[in-house]
Amino acid sequence: MNSEKFQKELSWIQIVATGSVALGAVIISLGLTMMSLFSEIPIPGANRTNLDIYLQAILYIGVGIIILGLIVSFVRIKKLKLDDVDRRKIKIKTSGQVILFDEMYDGKEIELEKLGYDAYSVKKIRLTGEPLKYDYSVLKYAEENRMILVTEDGENYGGCIENGLQCIKLGQNPTVEEIVEALKKLEN
């Protein structure tokens, strides 16, 4: 699954989850409102008893809770599926040039994928659940997965040099051509 497809899938899941949670919350609120307002007040001209209204309110609350439970299960299953696909892809691909873009270059991996490179970004890997919060974690991840780190951060670059990791240091917002040129220099 490429980064663009991953982002679209993740966005779709977020939209469905947000809408479903809102629907569940509205239904629960409706049930609670019915229970609190109408269960004690006789309704003129209505044939409904307080017990009927109370039972209908409980039904609304139950339906709302079921919707919330289903959406939580759905999101959890989809997240596990996305995590599994992306983790397998990252762990298996260890031959050739596998490129890891540091945070400041998020989005560049998409451009390089279009050119046939096997590229990832720290930000998107974090979305799969990998704990890449600090520079050391990023360097360790790049080392374990035999990735070339592309960064602007002098500390990360220094850490790569000090530990014998492949790394490219570029300036702010490099072009695709500059990145490809730097990768070619690293090959030689």
C-alpha atoms as a printed R data frame, in Angstrom:
    type eleno elety resid chain resno       x      y      z
1   ATOM     1    CA   MET     A     1   0.000  0.000  0.000
2   ATOM     2    CA   ASN     A     2   1.594  3.261 -1.040
3   ATOM     3    CA   SER     A     3   1.516  6.403  1.092
4   ATOM     4    CA   GLU     A     4  -1.214  8.132 -0.907
5   ATOM     5    CA   LYS     A     5  -3.525  5.141 -0.667
6   ATOM     6    CA   PHE     A     6  -2.717  4.781  3.034
7   ATOM     7    CA   GLN     A     7  -3.607  8.462  3.638
8   ATOM     8    CA   LYS     A     8  -6.898  8.134  1.720
9   ATOM     9    CA   GLU     A     9  -7.835  4.990  3.652
10  ATOM    10    CA   LEU     A    10  -6.985  6.656  6.953
11  ATOM    11    CA   SER     A    11  -9.005  9.774  6.042
12  ATOM    12    CA   TRP     A    12 -12.003  7.656  5.074
13  ATOM    13    CA   ILE     A    13 -11.848  5.786  8.379
14  ATOM    14    CA   GLN     A    14 -11.689  9.078 10.300
15  ATOM    15    CA   ILE     A    15 -14.729 10.482  8.465
16  ATOM    16    CA   VAL     A    16 -16.823  7.345  9.025
17  ATOM    17    CA   ALA     A    17 -15.775  7.135 12.672
18  ATOM    18    CA   THR     A    18 -16.534 10.793 13.374
19  ATOM    19    CA   GLY     A    19 -19.945 10.626 11.704
20  ATOM    20    CA   SER     A    20 -20.891  7.399 13.467
21  ATOM    21    CA   VAL     A    21 -19.780  8.640 16.870
22  ATOM    22    CA   ALA     A    22 -21.828 11.808 16.348
23  ATOM    23    CA   LEU     A    23 -24.887  9.754 15.343
24  ATOM    24    CA   GLY     A    24 -24.502  7.453 18.350
25  ATOM    25    CA   ALA     A    25 -24.117 10.418 20.694
26  ATOM    26    CA   VAL     A    26 -27.223 12.142 19.275
27  ATOM    27    CA   ILE     A    27 -29.314  8.989 19.675
28  ATOM    28    CA   ILE     A    28 -28.111  8.509 23.255
29  ATOM    29    CA   SER     A    29 -28.851 12.179 23.997
30  ATOM    30    CA   LEU     A    30 -32.336 11.802 22.556
31  ATOM    31    CA   GLY     A    31 -32.970  8.806 24.802
32  ATOM    32    CA   LEU     A    32 -31.681 10.605 27.890
33  ATOM    33    CA   THR     A    33 -33.739 13.686 27.070
34  ATOM    34    CA   MET     A    34 -36.891 11.600 26.647
35  ATOM    35    CA   MET     A    35 -36.192  9.838 29.908
36  ATOM    36    CA   SER     A    36 -35.621 13.003 31.890
37  ATOM    37    CA   LEU     A    37 -38.290 15.253 30.365
38  ATOM    38    CA   PHE     A    38 -41.219 13.098 29.407
39  ATOM    39    CA   SER     A    39 -41.220 10.202 31.837
40  ATOM    40    CA   GLU     A    40 -42.619 12.318 34.691
41  ATOM    41    CA   ILE     A    41 -44.909 14.694 32.743
42  ATOM    42    CA   PRO     A    42 -48.304 13.447 31.603
43  ATOM    43    CA   ILE     A    43 -48.751 14.128 27.896
44  ATOM    44    CA   PRO     A    44 -52.217 15.571 27.165
45  ATOM    45    CA   GLY     A    45 -54.130 13.700 24.465
46  ATOM    46    CA   ALA     A    46 -51.508 10.946 24.224
47  ATOM    47    CA   ASN     A    47 -52.263  7.299 24.845
48  ATOM    48    CA   ARG     A    48 -48.724  6.582 25.915
49  ATOM    49    CA   THR     A    49 -47.858  5.796 29.477
50  ATOM    50    CA   ASN     A    50 -44.742  6.897 31.247
51  ATOM    51    CA   LEU     A    51 -43.514  3.313 31.045
52  ATOM    52    CA   ASP     A    52 -43.816  3.350 27.225
53  ATOM    53    CA   ILE     A    53 -41.788  6.535 26.998
54  ATOM    54    CA   TYR     A    54 -39.217  5.187 29.450
55  ATOM    55    CA   LEU     A    55 -38.830  1.962 27.445
56  ATOM    56    CA   GLN     A    56 -38.493  3.899 24.177
57  ATOM    57    CA   ALA     A    57 -35.829  6.100 25.798
58  ATOM    58    CA   ILE     A    58 -33.931  3.005 26.918
59  ATOM    59    CA   LEU     A    59 -34.198  1.619 23.377
60  ATOM    60    CA   TYR     A    60 -32.667  4.836 21.959
61  ATOM    61    CA   ILE     A    61 -29.848  4.730 24.488
62  ATOM    62    CA   GLY     A    62 -29.204  1.064 23.675
63  ATOM    63    CA   VAL     A    63 -29.135  1.698 19.918
64  ATOM    64    CA   GLY     A    64 -26.732  4.621 20.446
65  ATOM    65    CA   ILE     A    65 -24.414  2.449 22.541
66  ATOM    66    CA   ILE     A    66 -24.512 -0.328 19.936
67  ATOM    67    CA   ILE     A    67 -23.593  2.160 17.178
68  ATOM    68    CA   LEU     A    68 -20.673  3.439 19.277
69  ATOM    69    CA   GLY     A    69 -19.510 -0.118 19.990
70  ATOM    70    CA   LEU     A    70 -19.700 -1.122 16.338
71  ATOM    71    CA   ILE     A    71 -17.761  1.910 15.143
72  ATOM    72    CA   VAL     A    72 -15.048  1.366 17.752
73  ATOM    73    CA   SER     A    73 -14.740 -2.252 16.585
74  ATOM    74    CA   PHE     A    74 -14.701 -1.193 12.927
75  ATOM    75    CA   VAL     A    75 -11.989  1.413 13.464
76  ATOM    76    CA   ARG     A    76  -9.909 -1.018 15.520
77  ATOM    77    CA   ILE     A    77 -10.129 -3.729 12.845
78  ATOM    78    CA   LYS     A    78  -9.285 -1.299 10.022
79  ATOM    79    CA   LYS     A    79  -6.369  0.143 12.002
80  ATOM    80    CA   LEU     A    80  -4.978 -3.341 12.676
81  ATOM    81    CA   LYS     A    81  -5.310 -4.155  8.965
82  ATOM    82    CA   LEU     A    82  -3.467 -0.955  7.955
83  ATOM    83    CA   ASP     A    83  -0.800 -1.532 10.606
84  ATOM    84    CA   ASP     A    84  -0.248 -5.100  9.439
85  ATOM    85    CA   VAL     A    85   0.033 -4.173  5.751
86  ATOM    86    CA   ASP     A    86   2.435 -1.292  6.347
87  ATOM    87    CA   ARG     A    87   4.593 -3.081  8.917
88  ATOM    88    CA   ARG     A    88   5.003 -6.126  6.705
89  ATOM    89    CA   LYS     A    89   5.930 -3.933  3.754
90  ATOM    90    CA   ILE     A    90   8.533 -2.018  5.740
91  ATOM    91    CA   LYS     A    91  10.078 -5.043  7.470
92  ATOM    92    CA   ILE     A    92  10.308 -7.229  4.356
93  ATOM    93    CA   LYS     A    93  11.927 -4.717  2.007
94  ATOM    94    CA   THR     A    94  15.554 -4.713  3.055
95  ATOM    95    CA   SER     A    95  17.351 -4.987 -0.257
96  ATOM    96    CA   GLY     A    96  18.106 -2.025 -2.490
97  ATOM    97    CA   GLN     A    97  17.647  1.573 -1.502
98  ATOM    98    CA   VAL     A    98  14.935  2.002  1.083
99  ATOM    99    CA   ILE     A    99  14.597  5.672  1.926
100 ATOM   100    CA   LEU     A   100  13.285  7.201  5.138
101 ATOM   101    CA   PHE     A   101  12.400 10.885  5.076
102 ATOM   102    CA   ASP     A   102  12.678 12.741  8.364
103 ATOM   103    CA   GLU     A   103   9.677 14.744  9.597
104 ATOM   104    CA   MET     A   104  10.531 17.994  7.841
105 ATOM   105    CA   TYR     A   105  10.361 16.234  4.461
106 ATOM   106    CA   ASP     A   106   6.923 14.646  4.882
107 ATOM   107    CA   GLY     A   107   5.336 14.235  1.438
108 ATOM   108    CA   LYS     A   108   8.642 13.831 -0.420
109 ATOM   109    CA   GLU     A   109   8.291 10.041 -0.180
110 ATOM   110    CA   ILE     A   110   5.234 10.248 -2.438
111 ATOM   111    CA   GLU     A   111   7.233 12.072 -5.099
112 ATOM   112    CA   LEU     A   112  10.030  9.483 -4.951
113 ATOM   113    CA   GLU     A   113   7.589  6.552 -5.017
114 ATOM   114    CA   LYS     A   114   6.325  7.890 -8.348
115 ATOM   115    CA   LEU     A   115   9.892  7.524 -9.638
116 ATOM   116    CA   GLY     A   116  10.047  3.909 -8.457
117 ATOM   117    CA   TYR     A   117  11.903  4.379 -5.180
118 ATOM   118    CA   ASP     A   118  10.966  2.498 -2.022
119 ATOM   119    CA   ALA     A   119  10.381  5.538  0.215
120 ATOM   120    CA   TYR     A   120   8.726  6.204  3.583
121 ATOM   121    CA   SER     A   121   8.300  9.127  5.941
122 ATOM   122    CA   VAL     A   122   8.749  9.200  9.702
123 ATOM   123    CA   LYS     A   123   5.349 10.858 10.076
124 ATOM   124    CA   LYS     A   124   3.489  8.125  8.196
125 ATOM   125    CA   ILE     A   125   5.363  5.326  9.936
126 ATOM   126    CA   ARG     A   126   4.264  6.868 13.255
127 ATOM   127    CA   LEU     A   127   0.668  6.481 12.066
128 ATOM   128    CA   THR     A   128   1.217  2.719 11.932
129 ATOM   129    CA   GLY     A   129   1.972  2.739 15.655
130 ATOM   130    CA   GLU     A   130   5.765  2.772 15.588
131 ATOM   131    CA   PRO     A   131   7.133  4.808 18.523
132 ATOM   132    CA   LEU     A   132   9.336  7.241 16.584
133 ATOM   133    CA   LYS     A   133   9.101 10.283 18.849
134 ATOM   134    CA   TYR     A   134  12.774 11.110 19.291
135 ATOM   135    CA   ASP     A   135  15.842 11.305 17.064
136 ATOM   136    CA   TYR     A   136  17.409  8.184 18.586
137 ATOM   137    CA   SER     A   137  14.293  6.138 17.754
138 ATOM   138    CA   VAL     A   138  14.354  7.380 14.159
139 ATOM   139    CA   LEU     A   139  18.055  6.497 13.762
140 ATOM   140    CA   LYS     A   140  17.541  3.074 15.352
141 ATOM   141    CA   TYR     A   141  14.548  2.384 13.082
142 ATOM   142    CA   ALA     A   142  16.529  3.385  9.983
143 ATOM   143    CA   GLU     A   143  19.391  1.129 11.085
144 ATOM   144    CA   GLU     A   144  17.173 -1.884 11.849
145 ATOM   145    CA   ASN     A   145  15.365 -1.587  8.520
146 ATOM   146    CA   ARG     A   146  18.505 -0.749  6.492
147 ATOM   147    CA   MET     A   147  17.105  2.575  5.386
148 ATOM   148    CA   ILE     A   148  18.828  5.681  4.104
149 ATOM   149    CA   LEU     A   149  17.763  8.604  6.279
150 ATOM   150    CA   VAL     A   150  17.157 11.872  4.420
151 ATOM   151    CA   THR     A   151  17.177 14.773  6.871
152 ATOM   152    CA   GLU     A   152  17.831 18.459  7.350
153 ATOM   153    CA   ASP     A   153  18.650 17.951 11.041
154 ATOM   154    CA   GLY     A   154  22.369 18.278 11.792
155 ATOM   155    CA   GLU     A   155  22.020 16.177 14.978
156 ATOM   156    CA   ASN     A   156  20.484 13.281 13.057
157 ATOM   157    CA   TYR     A   157  23.084 13.547 10.326
158 ATOM   158    CA   GLY     A   158  25.882 13.579 12.899
159 ATOM   159    CA   GLY     A   159  24.339 10.546 14.628
160 ATOM   160    CA   CYS     A   160  24.276  8.676 11.317
161 ATOM   161    CA   ILE     A   161  27.918  9.494 10.557
162 ATOM   162    CA   GLU     A   162  29.014  8.577 14.080
163 ATOM   163    CA   ASN     A   163  27.234  5.209 13.899
164 ATOM   164    CA   GLY     A   164  28.025  4.275 10.294
165 ATOM   165    CA   LEU     A   165  24.450  4.679  9.015
166 ATOM   166    CA   GLN     A   166  23.615  5.807  5.512
167 ATOM   167    CA   CYS     A   167  22.293  9.339  5.609
168 ATOM   168    CA   ILE     A   168  21.789 12.341  3.356
169 ATOM   169    CA   LYS     A   169  21.652 15.885  4.683
170 ATOM   170    CA   LEU     A   170  19.818 18.395  2.520
171 ATOM   171    CA   GLY     A   171  18.523 21.925  2.984
172 ATOM   172    CA   GLN     A   172  14.976 23.146  3.351
173 ATOM   173    CA   ASN     A   173  12.461 21.865  0.803
174 ATOM   174    CA   PRO     A   174  14.822 20.174 -1.667
175 ATOM   175    CA   THR     A   175  13.577 19.351 -5.149
176 ATOM   176    CA   VAL     A   176  13.098 15.771 -6.286
177 ATOM   177    CA   GLU     A   177  16.090 16.210 -8.576
178 ATOM   178    CA   GLU     A   178  18.316 17.233 -5.643
179 ATOM   179    CA   ILE     A   179  17.186 14.195 -3.648
180 ATOM   180    CA   VAL     A   180  17.768 11.788 -6.557
181 ATOM   181    CA   GLU     A   181  21.208 13.335 -7.193
182 ATOM   182    CA   ALA     A   182  22.173 12.905 -3.537
183 ATOM   183    CA   LEU     A   183  21.009  9.268 -3.617
184 ATOM   184    CA   LYS     A   184  23.091  8.610 -6.722
185 ATOM   185    CA   LYS     A   185  26.174 10.117 -5.024
186 ATOM   186    CA   LEU     A   186  25.582  7.852 -2.035
187 ATOM   187    CA   GLU     A   187  25.532  4.777 -4.319
188 ATOM   188    CA   ASN     A   188  29.000  5.599 -5.699
